[in-house]
């Protein structure tokens, strides 16, 4: 039974990560600004997640408290503006590079954990951080000529970096919400996003074709509602190491989609930098030790 559950979890996680890899394509193809597309994602996502939460009987009074709502809204604000920054980075640094830089999230989380919770940073983590930094240096050295907005490559990288930081902040806040159903948290995130972004939406520039409405609806219902259900369900079934390993399907799919859909070609220096960042992130997520035990003990 356990083996069957792990296989099911692995399938759910794989499908969720495949969906994640197509988010950039939907965002760029929709023709919407980062604020507009994040708002519409929240609207359609809230509808889908409301149905999911209702079907699971999650609207029970005992699941809500002022403390839970406060932390949930704080974490939601971080994740919603994380979406805005990430979406804004796509047209500036390309989906491939934005996604790669965004995958520096583990290092942000480690740094915040050390500062806020006094968590110890291992010597191996420090080495992986240096590897990721080297990868970022290679990434920002080249500006591809095929970008939609030439001259804004570094701005795009900075936006993706900021999105990763906000994701880490959201993860830290979520640590205070153990026991709260993740589907309910996702619903609170989308509802918070509607409230936070509504004043800044360019309503006169909303989609004006059926195809564009279909893209943002897909982003909200499939790539938010369905994806969250699959991802959270998988996390509950899989060992942490397998969850971390399968999460790297996301950047690989994003790079392939960027190449097929938009013809984005990475310079070899950028490709090398992307590999370094993703390998380093995998090392932190999966706990790979690259410092010998004796040296690690001395460093600690």
C-alpha positions in Angstrom: 0.0 0.0 0.0 2.8 2.4 0.9 4.5 1.7 -2.4 1.3 2.4 -4.3 0.8 5.6 -2.3 4.4 6.8 -3.2 3.8 6.0 -6.9 0.6 8.0 -6.8 2.3 10.9 -5.0 5.1 10.8 -7.6 2.7 11.0 -10.4 0.7 13.8 -8.8 3.9 15.8 -8.1 5.2 15.2 -11.7 2.0 16.5 -13.2 1.9 19.5 -10.9 5.5 20.4 -11.9 4.7 20.0 -15.6 1.8 22.5 -15.0 4.2 24.9 -13.2 6.5 24.8 -16.2 3.8 26.2 -18.5 2.9 29.1 -16.2 5.4 31.5 -17.9 4.0 30.6 -21.4 0.4 31.4 -20.3 1.5 34.7 -18.6 3.4 36.0 -21.7 0.8 34.7 -24.2 -2.1 36.4 -22.3 -0.7 39.8 -23.2 -1.6 41.1 -19.8 0.5 43.2 -17.4 2.0 41.4 -14.4 -0.6 43.0 -12.1 -3.5 42.2 -14.3 -2.5 38.6 -14.9 -1.8 38.0 -11.1 -5.2 39.5 -10.3 -7.0 37.3 -12.8 -5.1 34.3 -11.6 -6.4 35.0 -8.1 -10.0 35.5 -9.3 -10.2 32.2 -11.3 -8.1 30.4 -8.7 -10.4 31.5 -5.9 -13.4 30.1 -7.7 -11.7 26.7 -8.3 -10.3 26.5 -4.7 -13.7 27.5 -3.2 -15.2 24.5 -4.9 -12.3 22.2 -3.7 -12.5 23.5 -0.1 -16.3 23.1 0.0 -16.1 19.6 -1.3 -13.6 18.7 1.4 -15.7 20.3 4.1 -13.0 22.8 5.0 -15.3 25.7 5.9 -15.6 24.6 9.5 -15.5 27.2 12.3 -12.8 25.3 14.3 -10.3 25.7 11.4 -10.4 29.5 11.7 -8.9 31.8 14.3 -7.7 35.4 14.3 -4.1 34.2 14.6 -4.5 31.8 11.7 -6.1 34.5 9.5 -3.5 37.1 10.4 -0.5 34.8 9.5 -2.3 33.5 6.4 -3.0 37.0 5.1 0.6 38.0 5.8 2.0 35.0 4.0 -0.5 35.5 1.2 0.6 39.1 0.6 4.2 37.8 0.2 3.2 35.1 -2.3 0.9 37.3 -4.3 3.5 40.0 -4.8 5.9 37.1 -5.5 3.7 36.3 -8.5 3.7 39.9 -9.6 7.5 40.2 -9.6 8.0 36.8 -11.3 5.5 37.5 -14.0 7.1 40.9 -14.6 10.5 39.3 -14.9 9.4 36.9 -17.8 9.4 39.6 -20.5 12.6 41.1 -19.3 14.9 38.2 -18.6 13.0 35.5 -20.5 11.0 32.6 -18.9 14.1 30.4 -18.8 16.4 32.8 -17.0 13.6 34.1 -14.7 12.7 30.6 -13.6 16.4 29.7 -13.0 17.0 32.7 -10.9 13.7 32.1 -9.1 15.1 28.7 -8.1 17.5 30.4 -5.7 14.6 30.1 -3.2 16.2 27.4 -1.0 19.1 29.8 -0.3 16.7 32.6 0.7 14.9 30.2 3.0 18.2 29.0 4.6 19.3 32.6 5.2 16.0 33.6 6.7 16.0 30.5 8.8 19.4 31.3 10.2 18.4 34.9 11.0 14.9 34.4 12.4 15.1 30.9 13.9 18.9 30.7 14.6 19.1 27.6 12.5 22.6 26.3 11.8 24.0 26.6 8.3 26.2 23.6 7.3 29.5 23.9 5.5 28.0 22.1 2.5 25.2 24.6 2.3 27.7 27.4 2.3 29.6 25.7 -0.6 26.4 25.2 -2.5 25.6 28.9 -2.0 29.0 29.8 -3.6 28.2 27.5 -6.5 24.8 29.2 -7.0 26.4 32.6 -6.8 28.9 31.6 -9.5 26.0 30.5 -11.6 24.2 33.8 -11.1 27.4 35.7 -12.1 27.4 33.8 -15.4 23.7 34.4 -16.0 23.8 38.1 -15.6 26.9 38.6 -17.8 25.0 38.0 -21.1 22.0 39.8 -22.6 20.4 37.8 -25.4 19.5 39.8 -28.4 16.1 38.0 -28.7 14.6 39.4 -25.6 11.2 41.1 -25.9 12.5 44.2 -23.9 16.3 44.6 -24.7 18.1 46.6 -22.1 16.1 45.3 -19.2 17.7 41.9 -18.7 19.3 42.8 -15.3 16.0 44.3 -14.2 14.3 41.0 -15.0 16.9 39.1 -13.1 16.5 41.4 -10.1 12.7 40.9 -10.2 13.0 37.1 -10.2 15.5 37.4 -7.3 13.0 39.5 -5.4 10.2 37.0 -6.2 12.4 34.2 -4.7 12.9 36.3 -1.6 9.2 36.8 -1.2 8.6 33.1 -1.6 11.0 32.4 1.2 9.2 35.0 3.4 5.9 33.3 2.7 7.4 29.9 3.6 8.7 31.3 6.9 5.2 32.7 7.8 3.6 29.4 6.8 5.7 27.6 9.4 3.3 29.2 12.0 0.3 27.6 10.3 0.9 23.9 10.9 -2.4 22.1 11.0 -4.2 24.4 8.7 -5.3 22.5 5.5 -3.1 23.7 2.6 -6.1 24.0 0.2 -7.6 26.5 2.6 -4.4 28.4 2.8 -4.3 28.5 -1.0 -7.8 29.8 -1.1 -7.0 32.6 1.4 -4.0 33.5 -0.8 -6.1 34.0 -3.9 -8.8 35.9 -2.0 -6.1 38.1 -0.4 -4.7 38.7 -3.8 -8.0 39.9 -5.2 -8.3 42.4 -2.4 -4.6 43.6 -2.6 -4.4 43.9 -6.3 -7.9 45.2 -7.2 -6.9 48.9 -6.7 -4.0 48.6 -9.2 -5.6 46.6 -12.0 -5.9 48.2 -15.4 -9.5 47.3 -16.0 -9.5 49.0 -19.5 -6.8 46.6 -20.6 -8.4 43.3 -19.6 -8.4 40.5 -22.2 -10.4 41.4 -25.3 -10.3 38.0 -27.0 -11.6 34.6 -26.1 -8.2 33.1 -26.5 -6.7 35.5 -23.9 -9.5 34.9 -21.5 -9.0 31.1 -21.9 -5.3 31.5 -21.1 -5.9 33.5 -17.9 -8.7 31.1 -16.9 -6.4 28.2 -17.4 -3.8 29.8 -15.3 -6.2 30.3 -12.5 -8.3 27.1 -12.6 -5.7 24.6 -13.8 -2.3 26.1 -13.0 -3.5 27.3 -9.6 -6.6 25.3 -8.4 -5.8 21.9 -9.8 -2.1 22.3 -9.5 -2.3 23.1 -5.7 -4.5 20.1 -5.1 -2.1 17.8 -6.9 1.0 19.3 -5.3 -0.2 19.4 -1.7 -1.6 15.9 -2.1 1.8 14.7 -3.3 3.7 16.4 -0.5 1.5 14.5 2.0 2.4 11.2 0.4 6.1 11.5 -0.6 9.3 11.6 1.4 10.8 15.1 1.4 13.8 14.0 -0.7 11.6 12.8 -3.5 9.4 15.9 -3.3 12.6 18.0 -3.7 13.9 15.9 -6.6 10.7 16.0 -8.5 10.4 19.8 -8.0 13.2 20.3 -10.5 10.9 19.1 -13.3 9.5 22.7 -13.1 12.6 24.7 -14.3 13.5 22.1 -16.9 10.0 22.2 -18.5 10.0 26.0 -18.3 13.2 26.2 -20.3 11.9 23.7 -22.9 8.6 25.6 -23.2 10.5 28.9 -23.6 12.6 27.4 -26.4 9.6 25.9 -28.2 7.0 28.6 -27.7 9.2 31.7 -28.0 12.4 30.5 -29.7 14.5 31.6 -26.7 18.1 30.5 -27.2 20.4 30.6 -24.2 24.1 31.6 -24.7 26.4 28.8 -23.5 27.5 31.0 -20.6 23.9 31.4 -19.5 23.3 27.7 -19.9 26.3 26.9 -17.7 25.1 29.4 -15.1 21.6 27.9 -15.1 23.0 24.4 -14.6 25.1 25.6 -11.6 22.1 27.3 -10.0 19.8 24.3 -10.4 22.5 21.8 -9.2 23.2 24.0 -6.2 19.5 24.3 -5.4 19.1 20.5 -5.7 22.1 20.1 -3.4 20.4 22.2 -0.7 16.9 20.7 -1.2 18.2 17.1 -1.1 20.9 17.6 1.6 23.8 16.6 -0.6 27.1 16.8 1.4 30.1 17.9 -0.5 32.3 18.8 2.5 34.0 15.8 4.1 32.6 14.8 7.5 35.8 15.9 9.5 35.9 19.3 7.8 32.2 19.7 8.3 32.6 19.1 12.0 35.4 21.7 12.2 33.3 24.2 10.2 30.4 23.6 12.6 
